[in-house]
Amino acid sequence: MKREQRLSYRLGVALLITGFLSSLAGCVNKAQQNFDRPPAPVKVSAAVTQDVANYLDALGKIVARETVAIQPQVSGRIMKIHFTDGSNVRRGQLLFTIDPRPFEANLKQAQANLARDAALKKQAEANLAREVAREKWGLTQVERYRTLVEQGVVANEQYQQLRADYDTLKANSEAARAAVRSADETLRVDSAAIETAKVQLSYCYIHSPIDGRAGQRLVDIGNVVNPGGSGGSEATGSIPNNTLLVIERLNPIYADFTISQNNLTAVQQQMRAGTLKAEVRLPDAPDDGVFGQLTFVDNAVQNETGQVTLRATLPNPDQRFWPGRFVNVRLVLSTAQSAVLVPVTAPQMSATGSYVYVVKSDSTAEQRQVSLGQRQGDLIVVEKGVQAGENIVTDGQLGVTPGGKVAVEQPREATSPATAGNGSKS
């Protein structure tokens, strides 16, 4: 009897455990069947449309439009300097004065020679007038005695003597005319000497040939300078050894840059269609660009690099751009109308290319392959795959699954100071 009770007890406990385990397994399966992944928190932004530029980016260098090395054209000692290093100078402004006294003396000597030779010319002209008068008197005598000889009044020998005297008077007149012509030539030489002396004297006062900015002067008062220096070359960036000063014109100014020969055709096509613009920015001021015109394309491709040199001309009234400084150049080729743009944080990369998540009306995320264009600041052009107005996931893409639910985080409104104060009192 006791044995049967023990067996019955054990069987009841086994059935109880089996029922409990079956109930527990059913609950687990039911919980698994009812599990749903929570929506992924994301931030979204609507795709926008706007006109955007098609451009080429390049690294450029600022070059002065005009660079002039001021050099002496006469020898002498520097007497005065009429500018300050680094100052702006105007065209025609006096820069240096070379000792003018030797050249003033040369001018006075040339003027004295002219006055002397002018007096000699007057003397030659007086002699010519006298000889011409004598020649006329002699001719009159010859003609009168010819008539008398024909009438038999005087002897032929007397007529021949008068004829010989007339030839002498005529020769004297020709000599006097030659003397006057020689005096004229001498006066012309003297006048040329005076002009040369004046030019030499003018070289003592060196003026600026352009509007620009002066560099550091290379001579001081008292230095003796000479023309005809050598050793400089603009191509190599060096200056002749007799240079007194270098002046550079800074407004307008050039931005030189290069592009690949693969882009040359597009540039040439746009140049034929109209004037190309270039936006130039300083590296330390990327948001403050200046637009200029493309004014030069080199006539050959560089053999070593396959690059082509271009030049943009920029307004520079505030002298923001400085010769020799590197800049970022954006050459605007064309403008695309009504392009679709999304934030640059939206596109993601996969093995098949770029894609974005588009949030649909049922709060699910659709993965779309996209074709991207050029970046425009914080936005990027989507050439294919997205329509304007669609909501694009810009943050939280790692938690999104294609077709899965998403929870769009609304931007928090800034709390006004008045609201914050009221909340602290309550």
C-alpha positions in Angstrom: 0.0 0.0 0.0 2.7 2.4 0.8 4.6 1.5 -2.3 1.6 2.4 -4.5 1.2 5.8 -2.7 4.8 6.6 -3.4 4.5 5.8 -7.1 1.3 7.8 -7.3 3.0 10.8 -5.6 6.0 10.6 -8.0 3.7 10.4 -11.0 1.8 13.5 -9.9 5.0 15.5 -9.4 6.2 14.5 -12.9 3.0 15.6 -14.5 3.1 18.9 -12.6 6.7 19.6 -13.8 5.8 18.6 -17.4 2.8 21.0 -17.4 4.8 23.8 -16.0 7.5 23.4 -18.6 5.0 23.2 -21.4 3.3 26.4 -20.1 6.7 28.1 -19.9 7.6 27.1 -23.4 4.3 28.4 -24.7 4.8 31.8 -23.0 8.3 32.1 -24.5 7.1 31.2 -28.0 4.2 33.7 -27.7 6.6 36.5 -26.5 8.9 35.7 -29.5 6.0 35.8 -31.9 4.8 39.2 -30.5 8.3 40.9 -30.6 8.6 44.0 -32.9 11.9 46.0 -33.4 11.4 49.6 -32.1 11.5 52.5 -34.7 15.0 53.8 -35.3 15.4 57.5 -34.2 16.5 59.6 -37.1 16.8 63.2 -38.3 15.4 64.1 -41.7 15.6 67.1 -44.1 13.5 67.7 -47.2 15.3 67.7 -50.6 15.3 71.2 -52.1 15.7 72.6 -55.6 17.7 75.6 -56.6 20.0 76.8 -59.4 23.5 75.5 -58.9 26.8 76.1 -60.6 28.9 73.6 -62.5 32.5 74.4 -61.6 36.1 73.4 -61.5 38.1 73.8 -58.3 41.8 74.6 -58.4 44.7 76.0 -56.3 45.9 79.3 -57.6 48.4 82.0 -56.9 48.0 85.8 -56.8 50.1 87.7 -59.3 50.5 91.5 -59.6 49.0 92.9 -62.8 52.1 95.1 -63.4 55.5 94.9 -61.8 58.0 97.6 -62.5 61.7 97.7 -61.4 62.7 101.3 -61.1 66.3 101.7 -62.4 68.5 104.8 -63.0 69.1 106.0 -66.5 72.0 108.3 -65.6 74.9 108.0 -63.2 74.9 110.1 -60.0 74.4 110.3 -56.3 71.0 109.9 -54.7 70.1 113.3 -53.2 66.5 112.8 -52.0 63.9 110.0 -51.5 60.3 111.2 -51.8 58.3 108.2 -50.6 57.9 105.8 -47.7 58.7 102.1 -48.0 55.4 100.1 -48.6 53.3 103.1 -49.4 50.9 103.5 -52.3 52.3 105.6 -55.1 50.5 107.3 -58.0 51.6 107.5 -61.6 53.9 110.5 -62.1 54.8 110.8 -58.4 58.4 111.8 -57.7 60.4 108.9 -56.1 64.1 109.7 -56.2 66.3 112.7 -57.0 69.8 112.1 -58.4 72.3 115.0 -58.2 71.3 117.2 -61.1 74.2 119.7 -61.0 76.4 118.0 -63.6 73.5 117.8 -66.0 72.4 121.3 -65.4 76.0 122.4 -66.3 75.8 120.3 -69.5 72.5 122.0 -70.4 73.9 125.5 -69.9 77.0 124.6 -72.0 74.7 123.4 -74.8 72.6 126.5 -74.6 75.8 128.7 -74.7 77.0 126.8 -77.8 73.7 127.5 -79.4 73.8 131.2 -78.7 77.4 131.4 -80.0 76.6 129.6 -83.2 73.4 131.7 -83.7 75.7 134.8 -83.6 78.0 133.2 -86.1 75.0 132.5 -88.4 74.0 136.1 -88.2 77.5 137.1 -89.3 77.4 134.6 -92.1 74.1 135.9 -93.2 75.5 139.5 -93.2 78.5 138.3 -95.3 76.1 136.6 -97.7 74.0 139.8 -98.1 77.2 141.8 -98.9 78.5 139.3 -101.4 75.1 139.0 -103.1 75.1 142.8 -103.5 78.6 142.8 -105.0 77.6 140.0 -107.3 74.6 142.0 -108.6 76.8 145.1 -109.0 79.3 143.0 -111.0 76.6 141.6 -113.2 75.3 145.0 -113.9 78.8 146.2 -114.9 79.3 143.2 -117.2 76.0 143.7 -119.0 76.7 147.5 -119.4 80.2 146.9 -120.8 79.0 144.2 -123.1 76.8 146.8 -124.8 79.6 149.3 -125.0 81.9 146.7 -126.5 79.3 145.9 -129.1 79.0 149.7 -129.9 82.8 149.9 -130.1 83.0 152.4 -127.3 85.4 150.4 -125.0 88.0 147.8 -125.6 87.2 144.1 -125.4 90.0 143.6 -122.9 88.3 145.9 -120.4 85.1 143.9 -120.8 86.9 140.6 -120.2 88.5 142.0 -117.0 85.0 142.9 -115.7 83.8 139.5 -116.6 86.6 137.9 -114.6 85.8 140.1 -111.6 82.2 139.1 -111.8 83.1 135.4 -111.7 85.1 136.1 -108.5 82.1 137.9 -106.9 79.8 135.0 -107.9 82.2 132.5 -106.3 82.3 134.6 -103.1 78.5 134.6 -103.0 78.4 130.8 -103.3 80.9 130.5 -100.5 78.8 132.9 -98.3 75.7 130.7 -99.0 77.7 127.6 -98.0 78.7 129.3 -94.8 75.1 130.1 -93.9 74.1 126.5 -94.6 76.9 125.2 -92.4 75.7 127.6 -89.7 72.2 126.2 -90.0 73.6 122.6 -89.5 75.6 123.7 -86.5 72.5 125.3 -85.0 70.5 122.0 -85.5 73.3 120.1 -83.8 73.3 122.6 -80.9 69.5 122.2 -80.6 69.8 118.5 -80.5 72.5 118.8 -77.8 70.2 121.0 -75.7 67.4 118.4 -76.0 69.7 115.6 -75.0 70.9 117.6 -72.0 67.3 118.3 -71.0 66.5 114.6 -71.3 69.5 113.7 -69.2 68.6 116.3 -66.6 65.0 114.9 -66.5 66.4 111.5 -65.7 67.7 112.9 -62.4 64.1 113.1 -61.2 62.7 109.6 -61.2 58.9 109.3 -61.2 56.5 106.3 -60.8 55.4 105.0 -64.2 52.3 103.3 -62.7 49.8 103.4 -59.9 50.8 100.7 -57.4 52.4 99.8 -54.1 56.1 100.5 -53.4 58.2 97.8 -52.0 61.3 98.2 -49.8 63.8 100.7 -51.3 67.1 99.2 -52.3 69.3 102.4 -52.0 69.7 105.1 -49.4 70.5 108.8 -49.7 74.2 109.2 -50.7 74.5 106.0 -52.7 76.0 106.4 -56.2 73.9 104.7 -58.8 74.6 103.8 -62.4 72.5 102.7 -65.4 72.9 99.4 -67.3 72.8 96.9 -64.4 72.5 93.2 -65.2 71.7 89.9 -63.5 67.9 90.3 -63.1 65.1 88.5 -64.7 61.3 88.8 -64.3 60.9 85.2 -65.3 63.1 84.0 -62.4 61.7 86.5 -60.0 65.1 88.2 -59.5 65.8 91.9 -60.0 68.7 93.7 -61.7 71.5 94.7 -59.4 70.9 98.4 -60.2 67.3 98.4 -59.2 66.3 101.2 -56.9 62.7 100.1 -56.1 60.1 97.6 -57.2 56.5 98.8 -57.7 53.5 96.4 -58.1 50.0 97.3 -59.3 47.5 95.6 -57.0 44.2 96.7 -58.4 43.0 94.9 -60.4 45.1 91.8 -59.7 45.6 88.4 -61.3 44.9 84.9 -59.9 46.8 82.3 -61.9 45.8 78.6 -61.7 45.9 75.4 -63.7 43.4 72.8 -64.8 43.7 69.4 -66.3 43.8 69.2 -70.1 40.8 66.9 -69.8 38.7 69.9 -68.8 40.1 72.2 -71.4 37.3 71.4 -74.0 34.6 72.3 -71.5 36.3 75.6 -70.7 36.8 76.5 -74.4 33.1 75.7 -75.1 31.9 78.0 -72.3 34.3 80.7 -73.4 32.8 80.7 -76.8 29.4 80.9 -75.3 30.2 83.8 -73.0 32.5 85.2 -70.4 33.6 82.8 -67.7 33.6 83.8 -64.1 36.0 82.7 -61.4 35.4 82.9 -57.6 38.6 83.3 -55.6 38.8 82.7 -51.9 41.6 83.1 -49.4 42.4 79.9 -47.3 41.7 81.8 -44.1 38.4 83.3 -45.4 36.6 80.5 -47.2 33.2 82.2 -47.0 34.3 85.5 -48.4 34.9 85.0 -52.1 35.5 87.6 -54.9 34.3 87.1 -58.4 36.5 87.9 -61.4 36.6 87.3 -65.1 38.6 84.6 -66.9 40.9 86.7 -69.1 43.7 84.3 -70.2 44.1 80.7 -71.3 47.7 79.6 -72.1 48.4 78.6 -75.7 49.9 75.2 -74.8 49.5 72.3 -72.5 52.5 71.7 -70.1 54.3 68.6 -71.3 55.4 67.5 -67.9 52.0 67.7 -66.1 49.3 67.9 -68.7 48.0 71.0 -67.1 46.9 74.3 -68.7 47.5 77.7 -67.1 44.5 80.1 -66.8 44.3 83.6 -65.4 41.4 85.4 -63.7 41.4 89.2 -63.3 39.9 90.3 -59.9 39.0 93.7 -58.4 41.2 94.4 -55.4 40.4 97.9 -54.1 41.0 96.9 -50.5 44.2 95.0 -51.3 42.8 91.9 -49.8 44.8 89.7 -52.3 48.6 90.0 -52.1 51.1 88.9 -54.8 52.5 85.5 -54.1 49.7 84.3 -51.9 48.0 81.0 -52.6 44.2 81.1 -53.1 41.3 78.7 -53.8 39.8 79.2 -57.3 36.5 78.0 -58.4 35.9 78.4 -62.2 32.1 78.5 -62.8 31.4 76.8 -66.2 27.6 76.8 -66.3 24.5 76.9 -64.1 22.1 74.0 -63.7 18.5 75.1 -63.4 16.3 73.6 -60.6 18.7 71.0 -59.4 17.8 68.7 -56.5 20.0 69.0 -53.4 20.2 67.2 -50.1 22.5 67.7 -47.1 26.0 66.2 -47.5 25.4 64.0 -44.5 22.6 62.2 -46.1 24.3 60.0 -48.8 25.9 56.7 -47.6 28.3 54.4 -49.4 27.8 50.7 -50.1 29.3 48.1 -52.4 26.9 49.1 -55.2 27.4 52.8 -54.8 25.8 55.8 -53.0 22.4 55.6 -51.5 20.1 57.6 -49.2 17.1 56.6 -47.0 13.8 58.2 -48.0 11.2 58.4 -45.2 7.8 57.5 -46.7 4.4 58.5 -45.5 4.0 55.4 -43.4 7.2 56.2 -41.4 9.2 53.5 -43.1 12.6 54.0 -44.6 13.2 53.2 -48.3 16.8 52.7 -49.5 17.4 54.4 -52.8 20.5 54.3 -55.0 21.4 57.9 -56.1 23.8 59.6 -58.5 25.6 62.5 -56.9 26.8 65.7 -58.5 29.0 68.5 -57.2 28.9 69.7 -53.6 27.4 73.1 -53.0 28.4 74.2 -49.5 26.6 72.1 -46.9 24.4 70.5 -49.7 25.2 68.2 -52.6 23.5 67.7 -55.9 21.5 64.5 -56.5 21.3 64.0 -60.2 19.1 60.9 -60.0 17.2 59.0 -57.3 15.5 61.7 -55.3 12.6 64.1 -55.9 12.3 67.6 -54.5 10.3 67.7 -51.2 11.0 64.1 -50.2 12.3 63.6 -46.6 15.8 62.3 -46.5 17.5 60.8 -43.4 20.4 63.0 -42.5 21.4 61.4 -39.1 20.9 58.0 -37.6 21.4 55.9 -40.8 23.3 53.2 -38.9 20.1 52.2 -37.0 17.9 52.1 -40.1 17.0 49.0 -41.9 15.5 49.1 -45.4 11.7 49.0 -45.0 12.0 49.4 -41.3 10.1 51.9 -39.1 11.8 55.2 -38.1 11.0 57.8 -35.6 11.7 61.3 -36.8 13.2 63.5 -34.1 11.6 66.9 -34.1 14.0 69.8 -33.7 13.9 71.2 -30.2 12.5 74.7 -29.9 14.8 77.1 -28.1 13.5 78.1 -24.7 13.1 81.8 -24.3 14.5 83.5 -21.3 11.0 84.6 -20.1 9.8 81.0 -20.3 12.8 79.7 -18.4 12.2 82.3 -15.7 8.6 81.4 -15.3 9.4 77.8 -15.0 11.8 78.4 -12.2 9.2 80.2 -10.1 6.5 77.6 -10.3 
